[in-house]
Amino acid sequence: MNKPDSAIEKIFRLAGRVQCEVTVGSRDSALTRFADNVISQNVSSSSRDFSVRLLDGGRSAKVSFNQADDASLKRAISSGLEILKKQKKDPELLPLAKPRPLQAGKDLYDRATAELTPVFRAEKAAELARACVKAGQTACGTVDNGCSELLIANNLGLFARWRESFVTHSVTVTDHDGSGWAEQTSHDAEGIDFGRLNETARAKAAASRRPRDPKPGRYTVVLEPQAAADLLSYMNAYSFGGQFYNEGRSFVCGKLGKRVLSPLLTLEDDFLGAAPGMPFDFEGQPRSKVTLVENGVLKAVVHDRRTAKKAKTPPTGHALPQPSYFGPLAINLAVKPGKDSLQDLIKGTERGILVTQFHYTNLLKPETMEMTGMTRNGTFMIENGRVAFPIKNMRFTQSMVEAFASIEAIGSEAELVPVWGNVSCPPMRLSGFNFSSVTRF
């Protein structure tokens, strides 16, 4: 097993007899931004941030810093120890976690992706810009890439390290009063179909011209993966975490083992699954695969050590950086795909609305998962199984419990969407989705 680097060993010595946990987050990233069919920004950054948590006698303190020279380390830890002396005792404070065996995660680091050049990113932006100029359209967006590393260690012997690369291509195209959007994220640049994304955004923009005024009301909706993942991620964050469950603030409370959602919906969190990630949580504890929903039946919530102790159940390895007032969170979500393509979902809709993307999504009532938000960058009326015409954007006000109890079909092709972690999500068709108002654009 790898050993802590010299900076961490120095921190342990400076901490002395108190329990000490060190989290080191490193990130190298580069981004090319374009607007009005011209590259407007090319930047890169490299960072290394330390977070040190100190525990002693029921008290805890935390300090964060980004300099690792001897003087900076001594100053930061001395400050943390002084803060520690003045803290109130917390009767529920747990000692630091002891090391436990960790599974090997999927290899999500690709050096070529981490080191994509400005020329590579510029060429991808130029391909879209040339096509847009020729068609009288305007493109904006970003191509960004890099890698990140997380290291967690404590002076009880725990040491865990994870590294992964990333690349995202995000584009928005406008065509007079129409707009279209497409985005894809991957750990490997070979997994990004840049041409398909560009053409998707351009086609949506062209098809969105001269949108009509729809009427508010309840509609069947076909949600593309990004739209469905946006809604599911909120439901996950505020419903399937152990703290919300323990405090009675989740719709899941009192319903475990009951079919509450559509029998078509199966939702699991698995770092080795379709939305892979690191094999340990932010306490360095092993992540467990957890089935949250199985065929509409609520099966489980996720726990960190603190919420698990209160619930008198084993932890599942889903801690956020401690102390966490939000509690544990599932960050490797995957929806079990169905058998239909997106076009099949549309063909099966007599009258409804196709949604590309939501934005300004917000939670209104956690207990019923009532949410609001707006459509964006490609909203269309479906009639008799085909996309009939573009419509102006609409605001929804809808209980997500009711929405995901009303799934009529789930698509076969999932996409990885980076929201509240990662969500692998296919398109979906839902009935009775409530649009409460209409915009002017």
TITIRO-226462 format. One record per residue (C-alpha): residue in one letter; x, y, z; chain. Coordinates in Angstrom, 2 decimals, decimal comma. Each point is the difference from the previous one (the first is absolute). Layout:
BEGIN
[pt 'A' [X Y Z] 'A']
...
This chain:
BEGIN
[pt 'M' [0,00 0,00 0,00] 'A']
[pt 'N' [1,16 3,54 -0,67] 'A']
[pt 'K' [1,21 2,04 2,95] 'A']
[pt 'P' [-0,93 3,56 0,93] 'A']
[pt 'D' [2,24 2,60 -1,57] 'A']
[pt 'S' [2,44 2,08 2,01] 'A']
[pt 'A' [-2,42 2,90 0,53] 'A']
[pt 'I' [-2,56 -2,31 1,60] 'A']
[pt 'E' [2,62 -1,62 2,25] 'A']
[pt 'K' [1,10 3,47 1,12] 'A']
[pt 'I' [-3,62 0,89 0,81] 'A']
[pt 'F' [-0,34 -3,17 2,09] 'A']
[pt 'R' [3,12 0,93 1,98] 'A']
[pt 'L' [-1,23 3,55 0,55] 'A']
[pt 'A' [-3,39 -1,30 1,18] 'A']
[pt 'G' [1,70 -1,97 2,76] 'A']
[pt 'R' [-2,24 -2,22 2,10] 'A']
[pt 'V' [-3,38 1,16 -1,39] 'A']
[pt 'Q' [-1,78 -1,94 -2,70] 'A']
[pt 'C' [0,76 1,54 -3,38] 'A']
[pt 'E' [-1,59 -0,49 -3,41] 'A']
[pt 'V' [1,45 1,56 -3,15] 'A']
[pt 'T' [-1,84 0,35 -3,29] 'A']
[pt 'V' [1,96 1,19 -3,01] 'A']
[pt 'G' [-1,82 0,93 -3,19] 'A']
[pt 'S' [2,07 0,65 -3,13] 'A']
[pt 'R' [-1,35 1,17 -3,33] 'A']
[pt 'D' [1,57 0,88 -3,32] 'A']
[pt 'S' [-2,46 1,42 -2,50] 'A']
[pt 'A' [-0,08 1,89 -3,27] 'A']
[pt 'L' [-2,89 1,64 -1,81] 'A']
[pt 'T' [-0,68 1,54 -3,38] 'A']
[pt 'R' [-3,08 2,21 -0,14] 'A']
[pt 'F' [-1,62 1,28 -3,16] 'A']
[pt 'A' [-2,81 2,47 -0,69] 'A']
[pt 'D' [-1,41 1,63 -3,14] 'A']
[pt 'N' [1,88 -2,65 -2,01] 'A']
[pt 'V' [3,36 1,23 1,31] 'A']
[pt 'I' [2,27 -1,34 2,74] 'A']
[pt 'S' [-0,14 2,50 2,84] 'A']
[pt 'Q' [2,01 -1,66 2,74] 'A']
[pt 'N' [2,67 -2,63 0,49] 'A']
[pt 'V' [1,08 -0,64 3,57] 'A']
[pt 'S' [1,65 -2,66 2,13] 'A']
[pt 'S' [0,44 -0,43 3,72] 'A']
[pt 'S' [1,65 -2,30 2,49] 'A']
[pt 'S' [-0,94 -0,19 3,67] 'A']
[pt 'R' [0,75 -2,03 3,10] 'A']
[pt 'D' [-2,22 0,60 3,01] 'A']
[pt 'F' [0,41 -1,42 3,50] 'A']
[pt 'S' [-2,73 -0,54 2,57] 'A']
[pt 'V' [1,02 -1,14 3,48] 'A']
[pt 'R' [-2,44 -1,21 2,64] 'A']
[pt 'L' [1,17 -0,27 3,62] 'A']
[pt 'L' [-1,86 -1,92 2,73] 'A']
[pt 'D' [0,67 -0,20 3,71] 'A']
[pt 'G' [-2,20 -0,67 3,03] 'A']
[pt 'G' [-3,30 0,41 -1,82] 'A']
[pt 'R' [1,12 3,22 -1,68] 'A']
[pt 'S' [0,80 0,57 -3,66] 'A']
[pt 'A' [1,51 2,72 -2,15] 'A']
[pt 'K' [0,73 0,33 -3,68] 'A']
[pt 'V' [2,44 2,15 -1,94] 'A']
[pt 'S' [0,49 0,35 -3,75] 'A']
[pt 'F' [2,99 1,37 -1,92] 'A']
[pt 'N' [1,84 -0,34 -3,31] 'A']
[pt 'Q' [3,67 0,50 0,91] 'A']
[pt 'A' [2,14 -2,96 1,07] 'A']
[pt 'D' [3,34 1,58 0,97] 'A']
[pt 'D' [1,14 -0,63 3,57] 'A']
[pt 'A' [-0,94 3,45 1,28] 'A']
[pt 'S' [-3,51 -0,16 -1,48] 'A']
[pt 'L' [-0,61 -3,50 1,39] 'A']
[pt 'K' [1,16 1,03 3,48] 'A']
[pt 'R' [-2,14 3,14 -0,06] 'A']
[pt 'A' [-3,13 -1,86 -1,19] 'A']
[pt 'I' [0,23 -2,89 2,47] 'A']
[pt 'S' [0,86 2,31 2,92] 'A']
[pt 'S' [-3,10 2,02 -0,86] 'A']
[pt 'G' [-2,09 -3,16 -0,17] 'A']
[pt 'L' [1,22 -1,20 3,39] 'A']
[pt 'E' [-0,84 3,36 1,58] 'A']
[pt 'I' [-3,49 -0,11 -1,53] 'A']
[pt 'L' [-0,40 -3,59 1,25] 'A']
[pt 'K' [0,56 1,07 3,64] 'A']
[pt 'K' [-2,87 2,51 -0,21] 'A']
[pt 'Q' [-2,63 -2,27 -1,55] 'A']
[pt 'K' [-2,97 -1,36 1,91] 'A']
[pt 'K' [-0,16 -3,72 0,53] 'A']
[pt 'D' [-2,26 -1,90 -2,39] 'A']
[pt 'P' [-1,45 -3,12 1,68] 'A']
[pt 'E' [-0,76 -1,47 -3,43] 'A']
[pt 'L' [3,45 0,55 -1,48] 'A']
[pt 'L' [1,50 -3,23 -1,30] 'A']
[pt 'P' [3,72 -0,76 0,08] 'A']
[pt 'L' [1,78 -0,08 -3,34] 'A']
[pt 'A' [-0,59 -3,01 -2,18] 'A']
[pt 'K' [2,39 -2,92 0,16] 'A']
[pt 'P' [1,32 -1,46 -3,25] 'A']
[pt 'R' [-2,12 -2,63 -1,73] 'A']
[pt 'P' [0,76 -2,03 -3,14] 'A']
[pt 'L' [-0,95 1,81 -3,20] 'A']
[pt 'Q' [-1,01 -1,46 -3,34] 'A']
[pt 'A' [1,78 1,11 -3,11] 'A']
[pt 'G' [-2,14 2,42 -1,99] 'A']
[pt 'K' [-0,23 0,24 -3,77] 'A']
[pt 'D' [3,00 1,61 -1,65] 'A']
[pt 'L' [-1,34 3,48 -0,80] 'A']
[pt 'Y' [3,31 1,69 -0,74] 'A']
[pt 'D' [1,08 0,52 -3,58] 'A']
[pt 'R' [3,20 2,00 -0,36] 'A']
[pt 'A' [-0,76 1,14 -3,55] 'A']
[pt 'T' [-3,33 1,41 1,14] 'A']
[pt 'A' [1,53 1,75 3,00] 'A']
[pt 'E' [2,58 1,61 -2,27] 'A']
[pt 'L' [-2,13 1,07 -2,98] 'A']
[pt 'T' [1,62 3,04 -1,59] 'A']
[pt 'P' [-1,42 3,46 -0,69] 'A']
[pt 'V' [0,30 -0,84 -3,70] 'A']
[pt 'F' [-2,25 -3,05 0,45] 'A']
[pt 'R' [-2,63 2,03 1,83] 'A']
[pt 'A' [0,23 2,85 -2,51] 'A']
[pt 'E' [-0,53 -2,39 -2,91] 'A']
[pt 'K' [-3,17 -1,36 1,58] 'A']
[pt 'A' [-1,33 3,51 0,53] 'A']
[pt 'A' [0,96 0,97 -3,56] 'A']
[pt 'E' [-1,85 -2,95 -1,52] 'A']
[pt 'L' [-3,24 1,21 1,56] 'A']
[pt 'A' [0,67 3,67 -0,77] 'A']
[pt 'R' [0,62 -0,67 -3,70] 'A']
[pt 'A' [-3,25 -1,93 -0,34] 'A']
[pt 'C' [-1,93 2,69 1,85] 'A']
[pt 'V' [1,42 2,87 -2,08] 'A']
[pt 'K' [-0,95 -1,83 -3,18] 'A']
[pt 'A' [-3,57 -0,57 1,24] 'A']
[pt 'G' [-0,50 3,46 1,53] 'A']
[pt 'Q' [0,04 -1,35 3,53] 'A']
[pt 'T' [1,95 1,07 3,08] 'A']
[pt 'A' [1,84 -2,34 2,34] 'A']
[pt 'C' [1,28 0,35 3,54] 'A']
[pt 'G' [1,28 -2,52 2,48] 'A']
[pt 'T' [3,06 -1,64 1,51] 'A']
[pt 'V' [2,42 -2,85 -0,44] 'A']
[pt 'D' [1,76 -0,82 3,26] 'A']
[pt 'N' [2,20 -2,81 1,22] 'A']
[pt 'G' [2,40 -0,99 2,73] 'A']
[pt 'C' [0,41 -2,34 2,93] 'A']
[pt 'S' [-0,64 -0,02 3,71] 'A']
[pt 'E' [1,38 -1,94 2,94] 'A']
[pt 'L' [-1,37 -0,51 3,51] 'A']
[pt 'L' [2,14 -1,25 2,85] 'A']
[pt 'I' [-1,37 -0,76 3,46] 'A']
[pt 'A' [2,22 -1,05 2,90] 'A']
[pt 'N' [-0,14 0,01 3,79] 'A']
[pt 'N' [2,40 -0,79 2,82] 'A']
[pt 'L' [-1,91 -3,19 0,82] 'A']
[pt 'G' [1,54 -1,57 -3,08] 'A']
[pt 'L' [-2,61 0,76 -2,64] 'A']
[pt 'F' [1,23 0,92 -3,47] 'A']
[pt 'A' [-2,05 0,16 -3,20] 'A']
[pt 'R' [0,80 1,57 -3,37] 'A']
[pt 'W' [-2,05 0,46 -3,18] 'A']
[pt 'R' [0,75 1,60 -3,35] 'A']
[pt 'E' [-2,15 0,53 -3,09] 'A']
[pt 'S' [0,03 1,99 -3,23] 'A']
[pt 'F' [-2,89 1,91 -1,54] 'A']
[pt 'V' [-1,11 1,78 -3,15] 'A']
[pt 'T' [-3,24 1,88 -0,72] 'A']
[pt 'H' [-1,32 1,45 -3,23] 'A']
[pt 'S' [-2,93 2,37 0,55] 'A']
[pt 'V' [-1,58 1,99 -2,82] 'A']
[pt 'T' [-2,92 2,36 -0,43] 'A']
[pt 'V' [-1,04 1,13 -3,48] 'A']
[pt 'T' [-2,41 2,82 -0,81] 'A']
[pt 'D' [-1,83 0,36 -3,30] 'A']
[pt 'H' [-1,92 3,29 -0,03] 'A']
[pt 'D' [-2,59 -0,60 2,77] 'A']
[pt 'G' [0,77 -3,72 0,29] 'A']
[pt 'S' [2,58 -1,64 2,24] 'A']
[pt 'G' [1,41 -3,48 0,47] 'A']
[pt 'W' [2,33 -1,60 2,51] 'A']
[pt 'A' [2,07 -3,17 0,35] 'A']
[pt 'E' [2,61 -1,16 2,47] 'A']
[pt 'Q' [2,01 -3,10 0,78] 'A']
[pt 'T' [2,51 -0,87 2,71] 'A']
[pt 'S' [2,41 -2,90 0,05] 'A']
[pt 'H' [3,18 -1,22 1,66] 'A']
[pt 'D' [1,43 -0,71 -3,45] 'A']
[pt 'A' [-0,04 2,42 -2,94] 'A']
[pt 'E' [-0,52 -2,97 -2,31] 'A']
[pt 'G' [-3,44 -0,35 1,59] 'A']
[pt 'I' [-1,15 3,46 -1,13] 'A']
[pt 'D' [-1,73 0,19 -3,37] 'A']
[pt 'F' [0,75 3,66 -0,67] 'A']
[pt 'G' [-1,59 -0,02 -3,45] 'A']
[pt 'R' [-3,27 -1,53 1,23] 'A']
[pt 'L' [-0,27 2,53 2,84] 'A']
[pt 'N' [0,59 2,90 -2,38] 'A']
[pt 'E' [-2,59 -1,24 -2,47] 'A']
[pt 'T' [-2,52 -0,66 2,77] 'A']
[pt 'A' [0,26 3,55 1,34] 'A']
[pt 'R' [-0,14 1,49 -3,51] 'A']
[pt 'A' [-3,02 -2,07 -1,01] 'A']
[pt 'K' [-1,89 0,89 3,19] 'A']
[pt 'A' [0,74 3,69 -0,53] 'A']
[pt 'A' [-1,29 -0,09 -3,57] 'A']
[pt 'A' [-3,09 -1,95 1,01] 'A']
[pt 'S' [-0,71 2,43 2,88] 'A']
[pt 'R' [-0,53 3,05 -2,18] 'A']
[pt 'R' [-3,32 1,84 0,27] 'A']
[pt 'P' [-1,22 -1,78 3,15] 'A']
[pt 'R' [-3,74 -0,01 0,68] 'A']
[pt 'D' [-1,80 0,92 3,21] 'A']
[pt 'P' [-1,03 -3,13 1,93] 'A']
[pt 'K' [-2,62 -0,09 2,74] 'A']
[pt 'P' [0,86 -0,88 3,61] 'A']
[pt 'G' [-1,34 -3,30 1,25] 'A']
[pt 'R' [0,80 -3,67 0,44] 'A']
[pt 'Y' [1,75 -1,72 -2,87] 'A']
[pt 'T' [1,69 -3,25 -0,83] 'A']
[pt 'V' [3,71 0,87 -0,16] 'A']
[pt 'V' [2,92 -1,67 -1,71] 'A']
[pt 'L' [3,09 0,96 1,98] 'A']
[pt 'E' [3,38 -0,30 -1,66] 'A']
[pt 'P' [2,73 -1,45 2,28] 'A']
[pt 'Q' [1,29 3,34 1,31] 'A']
[pt 'A' [-3,49 1,17 0,95] 'A']
[pt 'A' [-0,92 -3,26 1,72] 'A']
[pt 'A' [3,35 -0,15 1,84] 'A']
[pt 'D' [-0,45 3,55 1,30] 'A']
[pt 'L' [-3,28 -0,95 1,68] 'A']
[pt 'L' [1,23 -3,36 1,28] 'A']
[pt 'S' [3,12 1,51 1,53] 'A']
[pt 'Y' [-2,06 2,34 2,18] 'A']
[pt 'M' [-2,24 -2,86 1,10] 'A']
[pt 'N' [3,09 -2,03 0,88] 'A']
[pt 'A' [1,72 2,81 1,91] 'A']
[pt 'Y' [-2,99 0,93 2,15] 'A']
[pt 'S' [-1,58 -3,43 0,42] 'A']
[pt 'F' [2,50 -2,85 0,01] 'A']
[pt 'G' [2,56 1,36 2,45] 'A']
[pt 'G' [0,09 -1,38 3,53] 'A']
[pt 'Q' [-0,15 3,38 1,71] 'A']
[pt 'F' [-3,21 1,08 -1,75] 'A']
[pt 'Y' [-1,45 -3,43 0,74] 'A']
[pt 'N' [1,01 0,01 3,68] 'A']
[pt 'E' [-1,48 3,48 0,47] 'A']
[pt 'G' [-3,32 -0,91 -1,64] 'A']
[pt 'R' [0,49 2,47 -2,86] 'A']
[pt 'S' [-0,01 -2,54 -2,85] 'A']
[pt 'F' [-3,00 -1,33 -1,93] 'A']
[pt 'V' [1,61 -3,44 0,49] 'A']
[pt 'C' [-0,73 0,08 3,76] 'A']
[pt 'G' [-2,40 -2,79 0,95] 'A']
[pt 'K' [-0,12 -1,30 -3,56] 'A']
[pt 'L' [3,01 -2,32 -0,30] 'A']
[pt 'G' [-1,13 -3,27 -1,52] 'A']
[pt 'K' [-3,01 1,63 -1,66] 'A']
[pt 'R' [-0,61 0,67 -3,70] 'A']
[pt 'V' [-0,27 3,77 -0,19] 'A']
[pt 'L' [1,55 0,72 -3,41] 'A']
[pt 'S' [-0,56 -1,50 -3,44] 'A']
[pt 'P' [0,76 -3,73 -0,32] 'A']
[pt 'L' [2,13 0,98 -3,00] 'A']
[pt 'L' [2,45 1,88 2,22] 'A']
[pt 'T' [3,06 -1,68 1,51] 'A']
[pt 'L' [2,64 2,32 1,45] 'A']
[pt 'E' [3,28 -1,07 1,52] 'A']
[pt 'D' [3,21 1,56 1,22] 'A']
[pt 'D' [3,09 -1,95 -1,02] 'A']
[pt 'F' [3,54 1,35 -0,43] 'A']
[pt 'L' [0,71 -2,94 -2,33] 'A']
[pt 'G' [-3,18 0,50 -2,03] 'A']
[pt 'A' [-1,09 2,21 -2,88] 'A']
[pt 'A' [0,93 3,20 1,89] 'A']
[pt 'P' [3,38 -1,11 1,40] 'A']
[pt 'G' [2,09 1,82 2,54] 'A']
[pt 'M' [2,38 -0,36 2,91] 'A']
[pt 'P' [-0,34 -3,15 2,17] 'A']
[pt 'F' [0,04 1,87 3,32] 'A']
[pt 'D' [-1,88 2,90 1,55] 'A']
[pt 'F' [1,33 3,19 1,60] 'A']
[pt 'E' [0,78 -1,84 3,23] 'A']
[pt 'G' [2,10 -2,52 -1,92] 'A']
[pt 'Q' [-2,58 -2,73 0,54] 'A']
[pt 'P' [-0,94 -2,55 -2,69] 'A']
[pt 'R' [-3,04 0,80 -2,09] 'A']
[pt 'S' [-2,74 -2,61 -0,20] 'A']
[pt 'K' [-2,33 -0,61 -2,91] 'A']
[pt 'V' [-3,45 1,12 1,15] 'A']
[pt 'T' [-3,26 -0,62 -1,84] 'A']
[pt 'L' [-2,15 3,02 0,89] 'A']
[pt 'V' [-3,04 -0,90 -2,11] 'A']
[pt 'E' [-0,79 -3,39 -1,54] 'A']
[pt 'N' [-2,92 -0,20 -2,41] 'A']
[pt 'G' [-1,59 2,95 1,78] 'A']
[pt 'V' [0,49 -1,42 3,51] 'A']
[pt 'L' [1,97 2,21 2,40] 'A']
[pt 'K' [2,81 -2,24 1,23] 'A']
[pt 'A' [2,62 2,01 1,90] 'A']
[pt 'V' [1,69 3,28 0,82] 'A']
[pt 'V' [3,75 0,65 0,19] 'A']
[pt 'H' [1,94 0,66 3,20] 'A']
[pt 'D' [3,25 1,37 1,28] 'A']
[pt 'R' [1,33 -1,18 3,36] 'A']
[pt 'R' [-1,89 2,62 1,99] 'A']
[pt 'T' [-3,44 -0,51 -1,53] 'A']
[pt 'A' [0,49 -3,78 0,02] 'A']
[pt 'K' [0,66 0,05 3,74] 'A']
[pt 'K' [-3,22 1,95 0,61] 'A']
[pt 'A' [-1,95 -2,35 -2,26] 'A']
[pt 'K' [1,65 -3,06 1,60] 'A']
[pt 'T' [1,04 -1,33 -3,37] 'A']
[pt 'P' [3,37 -0,55 -1,72] 'A']
[pt 'P' [1,45 2,98 -1,88] 'A']
[pt 'T' [-0,06 -0,23 -3,80] 'A']
[pt 'G' [3,05 2,18 -0,70] 'A']
[pt 'H' [-1,69 3,16 -1,26] 'A']
[pt 'A' [1,49 2,68 2,23] 'A']
[pt 'L' [0,60 3,51 -1,26] 'A']
[pt 'P' [2,93 2,03 1,41] 'A']
[pt 'Q' [-0,48 0,21 3,76] 'A']
[pt 'P' [-1,57 1,70 1,81] 'A']
[pt 'S' [-2,91 -0,17 -2,43] 'A']
[pt 'Y' [-3,25 1,74 0,81] 'A']
[pt 'F' [-1,54 -1,56 -3,12] 'A']
[pt 'G' [0,75 -3,56 1,00] 'A']
[pt 'P' [0,94 -2,84 -2,35] 'A']
[pt 'L' [-0,61 0,08 -3,73] 'A']
[pt 'A' [-0,13 -2,59 -2,79] 'A']
[pt 'I' [2,21 1,33 -2,81] 'A']
[pt 'N' [0,17 -2,91 -2,44] 'A']
[pt 'L' [-3,64 -0,37 -1,02] 'A']
[pt 'A' [-1,23 -2,14 -2,87] 'A']
[pt 'V' [-3,52 -0,50 -1,33] 'A']
[pt 'K' [-0,62 -3,44 -1,46] 'A']
[pt 'P' [-0,63 0,56 -3,73] 'A']
[pt 'G' [-3,11 -1,19 -1,79] 'A']
[pt 'K' [-0,40 -1,32 -3,53] 'A']
[pt 'D' [-1,18 3,00 -2,02] 'A']
[pt 'S' [1,96 2,64 -1,88] 'A']
[pt 'L' [-0,71 3,69 0,43] 'A']
[pt 'Q' [-1,88 -0,08 -3,30] 'A']
[pt 'D' [-2,11 -2,89 1,30] 'A']
[pt 'L' [-0,94 2,08 3,05] 'A']
[pt 'I' [-1,07 2,82 -2,31] 'A']
[pt 'K' [-1,92 -2,36 -2,29] 'A']
[pt 'G' [-1,94 -1,30 2,99] 'A']
[pt 'T' [-1,17 3,49 0,95] 'A']
[pt 'E' [-3,35 1,14 -1,38] 'A']
[pt 'R' [0,37 3,52 1,33] 'A']
[pt 'G' [2,78 1,25 2,23] 'A']
[pt 'I' [3,13 2,07 0,41] 'A']
[pt 'L' [3,61 -0,90 -0,78] 'A']
[pt 'V' [2,47 1,58 2,45] 'A']
[pt 'T' [3,70 0,31 -0,79] 'A']
[pt 'Q' [1,19 1,66 3,18] 'A']
[pt 'F' [-1,20 1,58 3,25] 'A']
[pt 'H' [1,59 2,94 1,80] 'A']
[pt 'Y' [-0,64 2,09 3,12] 'A']
[pt 'T' [-1,19 -3,24 1,60] 'A']
[pt 'N' [-0,82 0,41 3,68] 'A']
[pt 'L' [-1,55 -2,01 2,80] 'A']
[pt 'L' [-3,18 1,38 1,59] 'A']
[pt 'K' [-1,19 -2,74 2,41] 'A']
[pt 'P' [2,43 -2,78 0,98] 'A']
[pt 'E' [-2,69 -2,24 1,50] 'A']
[pt 'T' [-1,84 -0,31 -3,33] 'A']
[pt 'M' [2,97 0,89 -2,21] 'A']
[pt 'E' [-2,00 2,84 -1,57] 'A']
[pt 'M' [2,34 1,85 -2,34] 'A']
[pt 'T' [-0,06 2,82 -2,48] 'A']
[pt 'G' [2,15 0,92 -2,97] 'A']
[pt 'M' [-0,09 0,97 -3,66] 'A']
[pt 'T' [0,57 -1,68 -3,33] 'A']
[pt 'R' [2,84 1,26 -2,17] 'A']
[pt 'N' [1,76 -0,31 -3,36] 'A']
[pt 'G' [-2,41 -2,22 -1,86] 'A']
[pt 'T' [-3,63 -0,48 1,10] 'A']
[pt 'F' [-2,41 -1,55 -2,49] 'A']
[pt 'M' [-3,63 -1,04 -0,25] 'A']
[pt 'I' [-0,57 -3,65 -0,91] 'A']
[pt 'E' [-3,17 -0,92 -1,91] 'A']
[pt 'N' [-0,97 -3,40 -1,30] 'A']
[pt 'G' [3,39 -1,53 0,72] 'A']
[pt 'R' [2,20 2,62 -1,63] 'A']
[pt 'V' [1,65 3,29 0,87] 'A']
[pt 'A' [-2,52 2,47 -1,40] 'A']
[pt 'F' [1,31 3,51 0,75] 'A']
[pt 'P' [2,16 1,99 2,45] 'A']
[pt 'I' [-1,59 1,69 2,99] 'A']
[pt 'K' [1,09 2,74 2,37] 'A']
[pt 'N' [1,60 -1,03 3,25] 'A']
[pt 'M' [-2,21 -1,04 2,90] 'A']
[pt 'R' [0,30 -0,05 3,78] 'A']
[pt 'F' [-0,90 -3,19 1,83] 'A']
[pt 'T' [-1,24 -0,43 3,56] 'A']
[pt 'Q' [-0,15 -3,69 0,73] 'A']
[pt 'S' [0,43 -2,62 2,71] 'A']
[pt 'M' [2,82 -2,28 -1,09] 'A']
[pt 'V' [-1,54 -2,85 1,99] 'A']
[pt 'E' [-3,10 0,28 -2,19] 'A']
[pt 'A' [2,08 0,54 -3,13] 'A']
[pt 'F' [2,13 -3,10 0,43] 'A']
[pt 'A' [-3,03 -2,02 1,02] 'A']
[pt 'S' [-1,41 0,86 -3,43] 'A']
[pt 'I' [2,77 -1,33 -2,25] 'A']
[pt 'E' [-1,47 -1,53 -3,14] 'A']
[pt 'A' [3,24 -1,06 -1,67] 'A']
[pt 'I' [3,77 0,17 0,47] 'A']
[pt 'G' [2,47 0,22 -2,85] 'A']
[pt 'S' [2,80 -2,42 -0,77] 'A']
[pt 'E' [2,95 2,37 -0,44] 'A']
[pt 'A' [1,27 1,63 3,19] 'A']
[pt 'E' [2,32 2,99 0,11] 'A']
[pt 'L' [2,38 1,01 2,77] 'A']
[pt 'V' [-1,15 3,31 1,48] 'A']
[pt 'P' [2,23 1,82 2,53] 'A']
[pt 'V' [-2,51 1,31 2,54] 'A']
[pt 'W' [0,30 -0,52 3,80] 'A']
[pt 'G' [2,73 -2,50 -0,85] 'A']
[pt 'N' [-0,74 -2,07 -3,10] 'A']
[pt 'V' [-3,28 -1,40 -1,26] 'A']
[pt 'S' [-0,28 -2,58 -2,77] 'A']
[pt 'C' [-3,45 0,72 -1,34] 'A']
[pt 'P' [-2,03 -0,98 -3,09] 'A']
[pt 'P' [-2,90 2,04 -1,41] 'A']
[pt 'M' [-3,43 -0,49 1,57] 'A']
[pt 'R' [-3,67 0,57 -0,77] 'A']
[pt 'L' [-2,17 1,17 2,89] 'A']
[pt 'S' [-3,71 0,75 0,08] 'A']
[pt 'G' [-1,83 2,89 1,68] 'A']
[pt 'F' [3,00 2,30 0,42] 'A']
[pt 'N' [-1,16 3,43 1,18] 'A']
[pt 'F' [1,13 3,12 -1,84] 'A']
[pt 'S' [-1,20 2,94 2,08] 'A']
[pt 'S' [0,86 2,93 -2,29] 'A']
[pt 'V' [1,45 1,03 -3,36] 'A']
[pt 'T' [2,86 2,38 -0,75] 'A']
[pt 'R' [0,28 2,58 -2,77] 'A']
[pt 'F' [2,99 -1,64 -1,66] 'A']
